[in-house]
Amino acid sequence: MWEYTDKVRDHFFNPRNVGEIEDADGTGEVGSLACGDALKLTFKLDENGRIKDARFKTFGCASAIASSSVLTEIIKGMTLEEAVKVTNRDIADYLGGLPEQKMHCSVMGREALEAAIENYKTGGTKKHELEGRVVCVCFGVTEKEIERVIHENDLTTVEQVTNYCKAGGGCGGCKGEIEKIIERVQGQKAKEKIVAAPAKGQKLTNIHKIQLIQQTINEQIRPALRADGGNIELIDVEGNKVIVAFRGMCAKCHLAEFTIKDVVEAKLREFVSPDLYVEEDRESAEQPHHHRG
């Protein structure tokens, strides 16, 4: 049983702006009945170029109906320049959150809005087409779509990607490729952030060092361990000594010492400081613990 917020229930039982604008300025259609979700969004502009009316038709679950309803409410009164900046996270936040397994409904709303704006700008002559190479054949999800949901929502696991865009939710044959896309996108994000780190030779403050260590664990180390059913937690930082504890399968793995040196320590030296060395807190690893990273 999904846990829905009061706003989700309200927009599901009392959806706003249901229907279709016959003389719409923009029309966007995404999804398909074969995939279980489909959405058609239409909008009409006023004389000042603002969205004066927006309506939707959808085939989907409670989250799909609520997301579509909220989307039409959000964009009313916006210019197209403002509307195109609406993200799937804006839709979910407006609803007070969605179950993780239903986040793809908010993504579908964002895609329909972009398709409708594209339709308006091309004068209805160009049909919205997915960009990029199809990775998930079962649901027709492209590499660009997967990259976008990972980047915008900071996703780190294949399961999360499936929740956000359905990729990997069919036969599962694309999960290995999705994992590689996650590693690539998160790796790029980490490099972009660490560009702001102090210049070479400039001393790190303790606070900045800890932030960079935690960031590197989150974006460079944890995704790889999760792929094998494991996890890692930062316990403490004492000077150049980084103390970590393994969780899940990693806590029982006889190759933990190898992982410490060749994965964890190597990544921290690459992205934070070449002076760092890592030790495992075995006592903490043996205790039941709630992950806080």
BELVEN-V701404 format. One record per run of one state. SS is the DSSP state (hx for helix, st for strand, lp for the rest). FROM is the first residue (numbers start at 0). TO is the last residue. If there is no record, write none. Layout:
# BELVEN-V701404
SS;FROM;TO
SS;FROM;TO
This chain:
# BELVEN-V701404
lp;0;4
hx;5;12
lp;13;16
st;17;17
lp;18;24
st;25;31
hx;32;34
lp;35;35
st;36;44
lp;45;48
st;49;58
lp;59;60
hx;61;74
lp;75;77
st;78;78
hx;79;82
lp;83;86
hx;87;93
lp;94;98
hx;99;120
lp;121;132
st;133;135
lp;136;139
st;140;141
hx;142;152
lp;153;156
hx;157;164
lp;165;173
hx;174;193
lp;194;204
hx;205;226
lp;227;228
st;229;237
lp;238;239
st;240;247
hx;248;251
lp;252;254
hx;255;270
lp;271;275
st;276;279
lp;280;280
hx;281;285
lp;286;292
